[in-house]
């Protein structure tokens, strides 16, 4: 699975892209658990950020495939 990190998530992880090898599908909720375990700084963003696949924001029970590309999108502001 490819993870793309934006804004505060990029700062929390120290990278803009990360590949996580998965052998089976998992839910968005379980992916968050894994991401927070790998990058504890993401814990503060978990409840305010969204995960997206393509153009679709994903609910916590959405099932993700090992080949998915997922964007971690924290809240942003600006004009």
mmCIF file of the N, C-alpha and C atoms, coordinates in Angstrom:
data_MODEL
# 
_entry.id   MODEL 
# 
loop_
_atom_site.group_PDB 
_atom_site.id 
_atom_site.type_symbol 
_atom_site.label_atom_id 
_atom_site.label_alt_id 
_atom_site.label_comp_id 
_atom_site.label_asym_id 
_atom_site.label_entity_id 
_atom_site.label_seq_id 
_atom_site.pdbx_PDB_ins_code 
_atom_site.Cartn_x 
_atom_site.Cartn_y 
_atom_site.Cartn_z 
_atom_site.occupancy 
_atom_site.B_iso_or_equiv 
_atom_site.pdbx_formal_charge 
_atom_site.auth_seq_id 
_atom_site.auth_comp_id 
_atom_site.auth_asym_id 
_atom_site.auth_atom_id 
_atom_site.pdbx_PDB_model_num 
ATOM 1   N N  . UNK A 1 1  ? 0.842   -1.164 0.000  1.00 0.00 ? 1  UNK A N  1 
ATOM 2   C CA . UNK A 1 1  ? 0.000   0.000  0.000  1.00 0.00 ? 1  UNK A CA 1 
ATOM 3   C C  . UNK A 1 1  ? 0.892   1.233  0.000  1.00 0.00 ? 1  UNK A C  1 
ATOM 4   N N  . UNK A 1 2  ? 0.509   2.216  -0.780 1.00 0.00 ? 2  UNK A N  1 
ATOM 5   C CA . UNK A 1 2  ? 1.220   3.487  -0.829 1.00 0.00 ? 2  UNK A CA 1 
ATOM 6   C C  . UNK A 1 2  ? 0.422   4.503  -0.022 1.00 0.00 ? 2  UNK A C  1 
ATOM 7   N N  . UNK A 1 3  ? 1.102   5.212  0.883  1.00 0.00 ? 3  UNK A N  1 
ATOM 8   C CA . UNK A 1 3  ? 0.494   6.268  1.675  1.00 0.00 ? 3  UNK A CA 1 
ATOM 9   C C  . UNK A 1 3  ? 1.095   7.590  1.240  1.00 0.00 ? 3  UNK A C  1 
ATOM 10  N N  . UNK A 1 4  ? 0.243   8.563  0.997  1.00 0.00 ? 4  UNK A N  1 
ATOM 11  C CA . UNK A 1 4  ? 0.663   9.918  0.654  1.00 0.00 ? 4  UNK A CA 1 
ATOM 12  C C  . UNK A 1 4  ? 0.291   10.825 1.815  1.00 0.00 ? 4  UNK A C  1 
ATOM 13  N N  . UNK A 1 5  ? 1.261   11.552 2.338  1.00 0.00 ? 5  UNK A N  1 
ATOM 14  C CA . UNK A 1 5  ? 1.024   12.415 3.497  1.00 0.00 ? 5  UNK A CA 1 
ATOM 15  C C  . UNK A 1 5  ? 1.069   13.879 3.067  1.00 0.00 ? 5  UNK A C  1 
ATOM 16  N N  . UNK A 1 6  ? 0.113   14.654 3.562  1.00 0.00 ? 6  UNK A N  1 
ATOM 17  C CA . UNK A 1 6  ? 0.024   16.064 3.221  1.00 0.00 ? 6  UNK A CA 1 
ATOM 18  C C  . UNK A 1 6  ? 0.046   16.928 4.474  1.00 0.00 ? 6  UNK A C  1 
ATOM 19  N N  . UNK A 1 7  ? 0.538   18.164 4.321  1.00 0.00 ? 7  UNK A N  1 
ATOM 20  C CA . UNK A 1 7  ? 0.511   19.201 5.357  1.00 0.00 ? 7  UNK A CA 1 
ATOM 21  C C  . UNK A 1 7  ? 1.028   18.686 6.709  1.00 0.00 ? 7  UNK A C  1 
ATOM 22  N N  . UNK A 1 8  ? 0.212   18.771 7.759  1.00 0.00 ? 8  UNK A N  1 
ATOM 23  C CA . UNK A 1 8  ? 0.650   18.372 9.108  1.00 0.00 ? 8  UNK A CA 1 
ATOM 24  C C  . UNK A 1 8  ? 1.011   16.891 9.173  1.00 0.00 ? 8  UNK A C  1 
ATOM 25  N N  . UNK A 1 9  ? 0.352   16.063 8.391  1.00 0.00 ? 9  UNK A N  1 
ATOM 26  C CA . UNK A 1 9  ? 0.679   14.631 8.380  1.00 0.00 ? 9  UNK A CA 1 
ATOM 27  C C  . UNK A 1 9  ? 2.088   14.415 7.831  1.00 0.00 ? 9  UNK A C  1 
ATOM 28  N N  . UNK A 1 10 ? 2.467   15.202 6.850  1.00 0.00 ? 10 UNK A N  1 
ATOM 29  C CA . UNK A 1 10 ? 3.830   15.112 6.301  1.00 0.00 ? 10 UNK A CA 1 
ATOM 30  C C  . UNK A 1 10 ? 4.847   15.480 7.372  1.00 0.00 ? 10 UNK A C  1 
ATOM 31  N N  . UNK A 1 11 ? 4.555   16.536 8.118  1.00 0.00 ? 11 UNK A N  1 
ATOM 32  C CA . UNK A 1 11 ? 5.479   16.927 9.187  1.00 0.00 ? 11 UNK A CA 1 
ATOM 33  C C  . UNK A 1 11 ? 5.528   15.871 10.290 1.00 0.00 ? 11 UNK A C  1 
ATOM 34  N N  . UNK A 1 12 ? 4.394   15.283 10.618 1.00 0.00 ? 12 UNK A N  1 
ATOM 35  C CA . UNK A 1 12 ? 4.337   14.276 11.687 1.00 0.00 ? 12 UNK A CA 1 
ATOM 36  C C  . UNK A 1 12 ? 5.107   13.014 11.333 1.00 0.00 ? 12 UNK A C  1 
ATOM 37  N N  . UNK A 1 13 ? 5.103   12.638 10.053 1.00 0.00 ? 13 UNK A N  1 
ATOM 38  C CA . UNK A 1 13 ? 5.777   11.410 9.636  1.00 0.00 ? 13 UNK A CA 1 
ATOM 39  C C  . UNK A 1 13 ? 7.197   11.643 9.152  1.00 0.00 ? 13 UNK A C  1 
ATOM 40  N N  . UNK A 1 14 ? 7.481   12.871 8.741  1.00 0.00 ? 14 UNK A N  1 
ATOM 41  C CA . UNK A 1 14 ? 8.797   13.171 8.202  1.00 0.00 ? 14 UNK A CA 1 
ATOM 42  C C  . UNK A 1 14 ? 8.968   12.738 6.756  1.00 0.00 ? 14 UNK A C  1 
ATOM 43  N N  . UNK A 1 15 ? 7.859   12.378 6.101  1.00 0.00 ? 15 UNK A N  1 
ATOM 44  C CA . UNK A 1 15 ? 7.940   11.974 4.696  1.00 0.00 ? 15 UNK A CA 1 
ATOM 45  C C  . UNK A 1 15 ? 6.640   12.322 3.980  1.00 0.00 ? 15 UNK A C  1 
ATOM 46  N N  . UNK A 1 16 ? 6.706   12.397 2.671  1.00 0.00 ? 16 UNK A N  1 
ATOM 47  C CA . UNK A 1 16 ? 5.502   12.681 1.891  1.00 0.00 ? 16 UNK A CA 1 
ATOM 48  C C  . UNK A 1 16 ? 4.903   11.416 1.289  1.00 0.00 ? 16 UNK A C  1 
ATOM 49  N N  . UNK A 1 17 ? 5.686   10.360 1.238  1.00 0.00 ? 17 UNK A N  1 
ATOM 50  C CA . UNK A 1 17 ? 5.234   9.096  0.654  1.00 0.00 ? 17 UNK A CA 1 
ATOM 51  C C  . UNK A 1 17 ? 5.864   7.951  1.427  1.00 0.00 ? 17 UNK A C  1 
ATOM 52  N N  . UNK A 1 18 ? 5.078   6.908  1.644  1.00 0.00 ? 18 UNK A N  1 
ATOM 53  C CA . UNK A 1 18 ? 5.580   5.735  2.354  1.00 0.00 ? 18 UNK A CA 1 
ATOM 54  C C  . UNK A 1 18 ? 4.892   4.505  1.774  1.00 0.00 ? 18 UNK A C  1 
ATOM 55  N N  . UNK A 1 19 ? 5.654   3.449  1.599  1.00 0.00 ? 19 UNK A N  1 
ATOM 56  C CA . UNK A 1 19 ? 5.067   2.186  1.161  1.00 0.00 ? 19 UNK A CA 1 
ATOM 57  C C  . UNK A 1 19 ? 5.036   1.228  2.340  1.00 0.00 ? 19 UNK A C  1 
ATOM 58  N N  . UNK A 1 20 ? 3.853   0.678  2.578  1.00 0.00 ? 20 UNK A N  1 
ATOM 59  C CA . UNK A 1 20 ? 3.680   -0.286 3.672  1.00 0.00 ? 20 UNK A CA 1 
ATOM 60  C C  . UNK A 1 20 ? 3.285   -1.619 3.043  1.00 0.00 ? 20 UNK A C  1 
ATOM 61  N N  . UNK A 1 21 ? 4.109   -2.639 3.206  1.00 0.00 ? 21 UNK A N  1 
ATOM 62  C CA . UNK A 1 21 ? 3.762   -3.940 2.629  1.00 0.00 ? 21 UNK A CA 1 
ATOM 63  C C  . UNK A 1 21 ? 2.620   -4.602 3.406  1.00 0.00 ? 21 UNK A C  1 
ATOM 64  N N  . UNK A 1 22 ? 1.551   -4.906 2.714  1.00 0.00 ? 22 UNK A N  1 
ATOM 65  C CA . UNK A 1 22 ? 0.408   -5.599 3.310  1.00 0.00 ? 22 UNK A CA 1 
ATOM 66  C C  . UNK A 1 22 ? 0.131   -6.853 2.498  1.00 0.00 ? 22 UNK A C  1 
ATOM 67  N N  . UNK A 1 23 ? -0.316  -7.888 3.171  1.00 0.00 ? 23 UNK A N  1 
ATOM 68  C CA . UNK A 1 23 ? -0.637  -9.136 2.471  1.00 0.00 ? 23 UNK A CA 1 
ATOM 69  C C  . UNK A 1 23 ? -2.129  -9.413 2.432  1.00 0.00 ? 23 UNK A C  1 
ATOM 70  N N  . UNK A 1 24 ? -2.897  -8.626 3.191  1.00 0.00 ? 24 UNK A N  1 
ATOM 71  C CA . UNK A 1 24 ? -4.338  -8.839 3.196  1.00 0.00 ? 24 UNK A CA 1 
ATOM 72  C C  . UNK A 1 24 ? -5.044  -7.494 3.367  1.00 0.00 ? 24 UNK A C  1 
ATOM 73  N N  . UNK A 1 25 ? -6.323  -7.428 2.994  1.00 0.00 ? 25 UNK A N  1 
ATOM 74  C CA . UNK A 1 25 ? -7.076  -6.184 3.154  1.00 0.00 ? 25 UNK A CA 1 
ATOM 75  C C  . UNK A 1 25 ? -7.220  -5.812 4.629  1.00 0.00 ? 25 UNK A C  1 
ATOM 76  N N  . UNK A 1 26 ? -7.465  -4.524 4.878  1.00 0.00 ? 26 UNK A N  1 
ATOM 77  C CA . UNK A 1 26 ? -7.752  -4.063 6.222  1.00 0.00 ? 26 UNK A CA 1 
ATOM 78  C C  . UNK A 1 26 ? -8.672  -2.854 6.132  1.00 0.00 ? 26 UNK A C  1 
ATOM 79  N N  . UNK A 1 27 ? -9.298  -2.495 7.229  1.00 0.00 ? 27 UNK A N  1 
ATOM 80  C CA . UNK A 1 27 ? -10.213 -1.354 7.245  1.00 0.00 ? 27 UNK A CA 1 
ATOM 81  C C  . UNK A 1 27 ? -9.433  -0.062 7.486  1.00 0.00 ? 27 UNK A C  1 
ATOM 82  N N  . UNK A 1 28 ? -10.094 1.049  7.220  1.00 0.00 ? 28 UNK A N  1 
ATOM 83  C CA . UNK A 1 28 ? -9.500  2.356  7.492  1.00 0.00 ? 28 UNK A CA 1 
ATOM 84  C C  . UNK A 1 28 ? -9.135  2.462  8.969  1.00 0.00 ? 28 UNK A C  1 
ATOM 85  N N  . UNK A 1 29 ? -10.006 2.012  9.845  1.00 0.00 ? 29 UNK A N  1 
ATOM 86  C CA . UNK A 1 29 ? -9.740  2.064  11.280 1.00 0.00 ? 29 UNK A CA 1 
ATOM 87  C C  . UNK A 1 29 ? -8.469  1.290  11.651 1.00 0.00 ? 29 UNK A C  1 
ATOM 88  N N  . UNK A 1 30 ? -8.308  0.104  11.082 1.00 0.00 ? 30 UNK A N  1 
ATOM 89  C CA . UNK A 1 30 ? -7.099  -0.687 11.364 1.00 0.00 ? 30 UNK A CA 1 
ATOM 90  C C  . UNK A 1 30 ? -5.856  -0.053 10.743 1.00 0.00 ? 30 UNK A C  1 
ATOM 91  N N  . UNK A 1 31 ? -6.021  0.581  9.582  1.00 0.00 ? 31 UNK A N  1 
ATOM 92  C CA . UNK A 1 31 ? -4.881  1.284  8.988  1.00 0.00 ? 31 UNK A CA 1 
ATOM 93  C C  . UNK A 1 31 ? -4.449  2.428  9.890  1.00 0.00 ? 31 UNK A C  1 
ATOM 94  N N  . UNK A 1 32 ? -5.408  3.182  10.437 1.00 0.00 ? 32 UNK A N  1 
ATOM 95  C CA . UNK A 1 32 ? -5.053  4.249  11.375 1.00 0.00 ? 32 UNK A CA 1 
ATOM 96  C C  . UNK A 1 32 ? -4.274  3.686  12.560 1.00 0.00 ? 32 UNK A C  1 
ATOM 97  N N  . UNK A 1 33 ? -4.722  2.557  13.106 1.00 0.00 ? 33 UNK A N  1 
ATOM 98  C CA . UNK A 1 33 ? -3.999  1.930  14.221 1.00 0.00 ? 33 UNK A CA 1 
ATOM 99  C C  . UNK A 1 33 ? -2.547  1.661  13.831 1.00 0.00 ? 33 UNK A C  1 
ATOM 100 N N  . UNK A 1 34 ? -2.356  1.115  12.640 1.00 0.00 ? 34 UNK A N  1 
ATOM 101 C CA . UNK A 1 34 ? -1.015  0.802  12.144 1.00 0.00 ? 34 UNK A CA 1 
ATOM 102 C C  . UNK A 1 34 ? -0.191  2.079  11.957 1.00 0.00 ? 34 UNK A C  1 
ATOM 103 N N  . UNK A 1 35 ? -0.801  3.103  11.377 1.00 0.00 ? 35 UNK A N  1 
ATOM 104 C CA . UNK A 1 35 ? -0.075  4.346  11.137 1.00 0.00 ? 35 UNK A CA 1 
ATOM 105 C C  . UNK A 1 35 ? 0.347   5.022  12.437 1.00 0.00 ? 35 UNK A C  1 
ATOM 106 N N  . UNK A 1 36 ? -0.529  5.031  13.427 1.00 0.00 ? 36 UNK A N  1 
ATOM 107 C CA . UNK A 1 36 ? -0.184  5.641  14.714 1.00 0.00 ? 36 UNK A CA 1 
ATOM 108 C C  . UNK A 1 36 ? 0.905   4.831  15.417 1.00 0.00 ? 36 UNK A C  1 
ATOM 109 N N  . UNK A 1 37 ? 0.884   3.529  15.229 1.00 0.00 ? 37 UNK A N  1 
ATOM 110 C CA . UNK A 1 37 ? 1.947   2.692  15.805 1.00 0.00 ? 37 UNK A CA 1 
ATOM 111 C C  . UNK A 1 37 ? 3.294   3.028  15.155 1.00 0.00 ? 37 UNK A C  1 
ATOM 112 N N  . UNK A 1 38 ? 3.297   3.218  13.847 1.00 0.00 ? 38 UNK A N  1 
ATOM 113 C CA . UNK A 1 38 ? 4.530   3.536  13.117 1.00 0.00 ? 38 UNK A CA 1 
ATOM 114 C C  . UNK A 1 38 ? 4.979   4.975  13.346 1.00 0.00 ? 38 UNK A C  1 
ATOM 115 N N  . UNK A 1 39 ? 4.001   5.881  13.462 1.00 0.00 ? 39 UNK A N  1 
ATOM 116 C CA . UNK A 1 39 ? 4.276   7.315  13.602 1.00 0.00 ? 39 UNK A CA 1 
ATOM 117 C C  . UNK A 1 39 ? 3.404   7.875  14.728 1.00 0.00 ? 39 UNK A C  1 
ATOM 118 N N  . UNK A 1 40 ? 3.833   7.760  15.974 1.00 0.00 ? 40 UNK A N  1 
ATOM 119 C CA . UNK A 1 40 ? 3.011   8.197  17.109 1.00 0.00 ? 40 UNK A CA 1 
ATOM 120 C C  . UNK A 1 40 ? 2.516   9.647  17.008 1.00 0.00 ? 40 UNK A C  1 
ATOM 121 N N  . UNK A 1 41 ? 3.247   10.491 16.293 1.00 0.00 ? 41 UNK A N  1 
ATOM 122 C CA . UNK A 1 41 ? 2.845   11.889 16.144 1.00 0.00 ? 41 UNK A CA 1 
ATOM 123 C C  . UNK A 1 41 ? 1.512   12.018 15.389 1.00 0.00 ? 41 UNK A C  1 
ATOM 124 N N  . UNK A 1 42 ? 1.125   10.996 14.621 1.00 0.00 ? 42 UNK A N  1 
ATOM 125 C CA . UNK A 1 42 ? -0.140  11.028 13.898 1.00 0.00 ? 42 UNK A CA 1 
ATOM 126 C C  . UNK A 1 42 ? -1.349  10.884 14.821 1.00 0.00 ? 42 UNK A C  1 
ATOM 127 N N  . UNK A 1 43 ? -1.140  10.442 16.033 1.00 0.00 ? 43 UNK A N  1 
ATOM 128 C CA . UNK A 1 43 ? -2.263  10.255 16.966 1.00 0.00 ? 43 UNK A CA 1 
ATOM 129 C C  . UNK A 1 43 ? -3.053  11.549 17.144 1.00 0.00 ? 43 UNK A C  1 
ATOM 130 N N  . UNK A 1 44 ? -2.371  12.675 17.183 1.00 0.00 ? 44 UNK A N  1 
ATOM 131 C CA . UNK A 1 44 ? -3.046  13.959 17.360 1.00 0.00 ? 44 UNK A CA 1 
ATOM 132 C C  . UNK A 1 44 ? -3.886  14.345 16.147 1.00 0.00 ? 44 UNK A C  1 
ATOM 133 N N  . UNK A 1 45 ? -3.597  13.765 14.998 1.00 0.00 ? 45 UNK A N  1 
ATOM 134 C CA . UNK A 1 45 ? -4.319  14.099 13.762 1.00 0.00 ? 45 UNK A CA 1 
ATOM 135 C C  . UNK A 1 45 ? -5.409  13.090 13.416 1.00 0.00 ? 45 UNK A C  1 
ATOM 136 N N  . UNK A 1 46 ? -5.419  11.971 14.075 1.00 0.00 ? 46 UNK A N  1 
ATOM 137 C CA . UNK A 1 46 ? -6.323  10.879 13.701 1.00 0.00 ? 46 UNK A CA 1 
ATOM 138 C C  . UNK A 1 46 ? -7.791  11.300 13.658 1.00 0.00 ? 46 UNK A C  1 
ATOM 139 N N  . UNK A 1 47 ? -8.271  11.990 14.654 1.00 0.00 ? 47 UNK A N  1 
ATOM 140 C CA . UNK A 1 47 ? -9.691  12.332 14.725 1.00 0.00 ? 47 UNK A CA 1 
ATOM 141 C C  . UNK A 1 47 ? -10.093 13.523 13.875 1.00 0.00 ? 47 UNK A C  1 
ATOM 142 N N  . UNK A 1 48 ? -9.120  14.227 13.312 1.00 0.00 ? 48 UNK A N  1 
ATOM 143 C CA . UNK A 1 48 ? -9.444  15.399 12.503 1.00 0.00 ? 48 UNK A CA 1 
ATOM 144 C C  . UNK A 1 48 ? -9.033  15.250 11.039 1.00 0.00 ? 48 UNK A C  1 
ATOM 145 N N  . UNK A 1 49 ? -8.361  14.167 10.715 1.00 0.00 ? 49 UNK A N  1 
ATOM 146 C CA . UNK A 1 49 ? -7.899  13.933 9.346  1.00 0.00 ? 49 UNK A CA 1 
ATOM 147 C C  . UNK A 1 49 ? -8.797  12.944 8.631  1.00 0.00 ? 49 UNK A C  1 
ATOM 148 N N  . UNK A 1 50 ? -8.704  12.937 7.320  1.00 0.00 ? 50 UNK A N  1 
ATOM 149 C CA . UNK A 1 50 ? -9.468  11.999 6.501  1.00 0.00 ? 50 UNK A CA 1 
ATOM 150 C C  . UNK A 1 50 ? -8.503  11.200 5.646  1.00 0.00 ? 50 UNK A C  1 
ATOM 151 N N  . UNK A 1 51 ? -8.888  9.975  5.330  1.00 0.00 ? 51 UNK A N  1 
ATOM 152 C CA . UNK A 1 51 ? -8.153  9.169  4.368  1.00 0.00 ? 51 UNK A CA 1 
ATOM 153 C C  . UNK A 1 51 ? -8.955  9.151  3.081  1.00 0.00 ? 51 UNK A C  1 
ATOM 154 N N  . UNK A 1 52 ? -8.262  9.212  1.964  1.00 0.00 ? 52 UNK A N  1 
ATOM 155 C CA . UNK A 1 52 ? -8.930  9.223  0.669  1.00 0.00 ? 52 UNK A CA 1 
ATOM 156 C C  . UNK A 1 52 ? -8.272  8.221  -0.270 1.00 0.00 ? 52 UNK A C  1 
ATOM 157 N N  . UNK A 1 53 ? -9.122  7.607  -1.094 1.00 0.00 ? 53 UNK A N  1 
ATOM 158 C CA . UNK A 1 53 ? -8.664  6.722  -2.168 1.00 0.00 ? 53 UNK A CA 1 
ATOM 159 C C  . UNK A 1 53 ? -9.211  7.343  -3.444 1.00 0.00 ? 53 UNK A C  1 
ATOM 160 N N  . UNK A 1 54 ? -8.306  7.792  -4.307 1.00 0.00 ? 54 UNK A N  1 
ATOM 161 C CA . UNK A 1 54 ? -8.759  8.509  -5.491 1.00 0.00 ? 54 UNK A CA 1 
ATOM 162 C C  . UNK A 1 54 ? -9.435  9.803  -5.069 1.00 0.00 ? 54 UNK A C  1 
ATOM 163 N N  . UNK A 1 55 ? -10.654 10.026 -5.552 1.00 0.00 ? 55 UNK A N  1 
ATOM 164 C CA . UNK A 1 55 ? -11.408 11.231 -5.217 1.00 0.00 ? 55 UNK A CA 1 
ATOM 165 C C  . UNK A 1 55 ? -12.376 11.019 -4.062 1.00 0.00 ? 55 UNK A C  1 
ATOM 166 N N  . UNK A 1 56 ? -12.325 9.875  -3.409 1.00 0.00 ? 56 UNK A N  1 
ATOM 167 C CA . UNK A 1 56 ? -13.316 9.534  -2.391 1.00 0.00 ? 56 UNK A CA 1 
ATOM 168 C C  . UNK A 1 56 ? -12.729 9.517  -0.990 1.00 0.00 ? 56 UNK A C  1 
ATOM 169 N N  . UNK A 1 57 ? -13.353 10.296 -0.088 1.00 0.00 ? 57 UNK A N  1 
ATOM 170 C CA . UNK A 1 57 ? -13.019 10.173 1.326  1.00 0.00 ? 57 UNK A CA 1 
ATOM 171 C C  . UNK A 1 57 ? -13.623 8.876  1.836  1.00 0.00 ? 57 UNK A C  1 
ATOM 172 N N  . UNK A 1 58 ? -12.920 8.205  2.746  1.00 0.00 ? 58 UNK A N  1 
ATOM 173 C CA . UNK A 1 58 ? -13.299 6.863  3.179  1.00 0.00 ? 58 UNK A CA 1 
ATOM 174 C C  . UNK A 1 58 ? -13.834 6.843  4.605  1.00 0.00 ? 58 UNK A C  1 
ATOM 175 N N  . UNK A 1 59 ? -14.937 6.121  4.841  1.00 0.00 ? 59 UNK A N  1 
ATOM 176 C CA . UNK A 1 59 ? -15.410 5.927  6.214  1.00 0.00 ? 59 UNK A CA 1 
ATOM 177 C C  . UNK A 1 59 ? -14.504 4.930  6.940  1.00 0.00 ? 59 UNK A C  1 
ATOM 178 N N  . UNK A 1 60 ? -14.584 4.901  8.259  1.00 0.00 ? 60 UNK A N  1 
ATOM 179 C CA . UNK A 1 60 ? -13.713 4.028  9.058  1.00 0.00 ? 60 UNK A CA 1 
ATOM 180 C C  . UNK A 1 60 ? -13.890 2.541  8.766  1.00 0.00 ? 60 UNK A C  1 
ATOM 181 N N  . UNK A 1 61 ? -15.054 2.144  8.254  1.00 0.00 ? 61 UNK A N  1 
ATOM 182 C CA . UNK A 1 61 ? -15.271 0.724  7.981  1.00 0.00 ? 61 UNK A CA 1 
ATOM 183 C C  . UNK A 1 61 ? -14.972 0.340  6.534  1.00 0.00 ? 61 UNK A C  1 
ATOM 184 N N  . UNK A 1 62 ? -14.486 1.279  5.721  1.00 0.00 ? 62 UNK A N  1 
ATOM 185 C CA . UNK A 1 62 ? -14.117 0.949  4.337  1.00 0.00 ? 62 UNK A CA 1 
ATOM 186 C C  . UNK A 1 62 ? -12.975 -0.050 4.331  1.00 0.00 ? 62 UNK A C  1 
ATOM 187 N N  . UNK A 1 63 ? -13.034 -0.999 3.409  1.00 0.00 ? 63 UNK A N  1 
ATOM 188 C CA . UNK A 1 63 ? -11.992 -2.021 3.295  1.00 0.00 ? 63 UNK A CA 1 
ATOM 189 C C  . UNK A 1 63 ? -10.979 -1.573 2.247  1.00 0.00 ? 63 UNK A C  1 
ATOM 190 N N  . UNK A 1 64 ? -9.715  -1.635 2.622  1.00 0.00 ? 64 UNK A N  1 
ATOM 191 C CA . UNK A 1 64 ? -8.611  -1.229 1.764  1.00 0.00 ? 64 UNK A CA 1 
ATOM 192 C C  . UNK A 1 64 ? -7.855  -2.448 1.267  1.00 0.00 ? 64 UNK A C  1 
ATOM 193 N N  . UNK A 1 65 ? -7.416  -2.386 0.018  1.00 0.00 ? 65 UNK A N  1 
ATOM 194 C CA . UNK A 1 65 ? -6.646  -3.480 -0.576 1.00 0.00 ? 65 UNK A CA 1 
ATOM 195 C C  . UNK A 1 65 ? -5.152  -3.169 -0.480 1.00 0.00 ? 65 UNK A C  1 
ATOM 196 N N  . UNK A 1 66 ? -4.318  -4.213 -0.445 1.00 0.00 ? 66 UNK A N  1 
ATOM 197 C CA . UNK A 1 66 ? -2.873  -3.995 -0.348 1.00 0.00 ? 66 UNK A CA 1 
ATOM 198 C C  . UNK A 1 66 ? -2.302  -3.127 -1.470 1.00 0.00 ? 66 UNK A C  1 
ATOM 199 N N  . UNK A 1 67 ? -2.943  -3.093 -2.633 1.00 0.00 ? 67 UNK A N  1 
ATOM 200 C CA . UNK A 1 67 ? -2.422  -2.320 -3.764 1.00 0.00 ? 67 UNK A CA 1 
ATOM 201 C C  . UNK A 1 67 ? -2.953  -0.884 -3.813 1.00 0.00 ? 67 UNK A C  1 
ATOM 202 N N  . UNK A 1 68 ? -3.772  -0.473 -2.837 1.00 0.00 ? 68 UNK A N  1 
ATOM 203 C CA . UNK A 1 68 ? -4.356  0.869  -2.844 1.00 0.00 ? 68 UNK A CA 1 
ATOM 204 C C  . UNK A 1 68 ? -3.318  1.953  -2.609 1.00 0.00 ? 68 UNK A C  1 
ATOM 205 N N  . UNK A 1 69 ? -3.619  3.143  -3.140 1.00 0.00 ? 69 UNK A N  1 
ATOM 206 C CA . UNK A 1 69 ? -2.865  4.352  -2.838 1.00 0.00 ? 69 UNK A CA 1 
ATOM 207 C C  . UNK A 1 69 ? -3.794  5.234  -2.017 1.00 0.00 ? 69 UNK A C  1 
ATOM 208 N N  . UNK A 1 70 ? -3.385  5.541  -0.795 1.00 0.00 ? 70 UNK A N  1 
ATOM 209 C CA . UNK A 1 70 ? -4.226  6.242  0.157  1.00 0.00 ? 70 UNK A CA 1 
ATOM 210 C C  . UNK A 1 70 ? -3.573  7.562  0.544  1.00 0.00 ? 70 UNK A C  1 
ATOM 211 N N  . UNK A 1 71 ? -4.366  8.628  0.507  1.00 0.00 ? 71 UNK A N  1 
ATOM 212 C CA . UNK A 1 71 ? -3.881  9.951  0.928  1.00 0.00 ? 71 UNK A CA 1 
ATOM 213 C C  . UNK A 1 71 ? -4.357  10.222 2.348  1.00 0.00 ? 71 UNK A C  1 
ATOM 214 N N  . UNK A 1 72 ? -3.450  10.708 3.175  1.00 0.00 ? 72 UNK A N  1 
ATOM 215 C CA . UNK A 1 72 ? -3.774  11.136 4.539  1.00 0.00 ? 72 UNK A CA 1 
ATOM 216 C C  . UNK A 1 72 ? -3.884  12.669 4.481  1.00 0.00 ? 72 UNK A C  1 
ATOM 217 N N  . UNK A 1 73 ? -5.106  13.156 4.681  1.00 0.00 ? 73 UNK A N  1 
ATOM 218 C CA . UNK A 1 73 ? -5.389  14.573 4.484  1.00 0.00 ? 73 UNK A CA 1 
ATOM 219 C C  . UNK A 1 73 ? -5.846  15.196 5.806  1.00 0.00 ? 73 UNK A C  1 
ATOM 220 N N  . UNK A 1 74 ? -4.962  15.930 6.468  1.00 0.00 ? 74 UNK A N  1 
ATOM 221 C CA . UNK A 1 74 ? -5.339  16.631 7.691  1.00 0.00 ? 74 UNK A CA 1 
ATOM 222 C C  . UNK A 1 74 ? -6.116  17.891 7.330  1.00 0.00 ? 74 UNK A C  1 
ATOM 223 N N  . UNK A 1 75 ? -6.727  18.533 8.330  1.00 0.00 ? 75 UNK A N  1 
ATOM 224 C CA . UNK A 1 75 ? -7.426  19.786 8.037  1.00 0.00 ? 75 UNK A CA 1 
ATOM 225 C C  . UNK A 1 75 ? -6.413  20.831 7.555  1.00 0.00 ? 75 UNK A C  1 
ATOM 226 N N  . UNK A 1 76 ? -6.857  21.646 6.632  1.00 0.00 ? 76 UNK A N  1 
ATOM 227 C CA . UNK A 1 76 ? -5.996  22.704 6.099  1.00 0.00 ? 76 UNK A CA 1 
ATOM 228 C C  . UNK A 1 76 ? -6.761  24.012 6.138  1.00 0.00 ? 76 UNK A C  1 
ATOM 229 N N  . UNK A 1 77 ? -6.035  25.086 6.145  1.00 0.00 ? 77 UNK A N  1 
ATOM 230 C CA . UNK A 1 77 ? -6.655  26.402 6.085  1.00 0.00 ? 77 UNK A CA 1 
ATOM 231 C C  . UNK A 1 77 ? -5.825  27.259 5.153  1.00 0.00 ? 77 UNK A C  1 
ATOM 232 N N  . UNK A 1 78 ? -6.357  28.330 4.810  1.00 0.00 ? 78 UNK A N  1 
ATOM 233 C CA . UNK A 1 78 ? -5.635  29.244 3.927  1.00 0.00 ? 78 UNK A CA 1 
ATOM 234 C C  . UNK A 1 78 ? -6.610  29.924 2.994  1.00 0.00 ? 78 UNK A C  1 
ATOM 235 N N  . UNK A 1 79 ? -6.070  30.653 2.093  1.00 0.00 ? 79 UNK A N  1 
ATOM 236 C CA . UNK A 1 79 ? -6.953  31.379 1.203  1.00 0.00 ? 79 UNK A CA 1 
ATOM 237 C C  . UNK A 1 79 ? -6.305  31.600 -0.122 1.00 0.00 ? 79 UNK A C  1 
# 
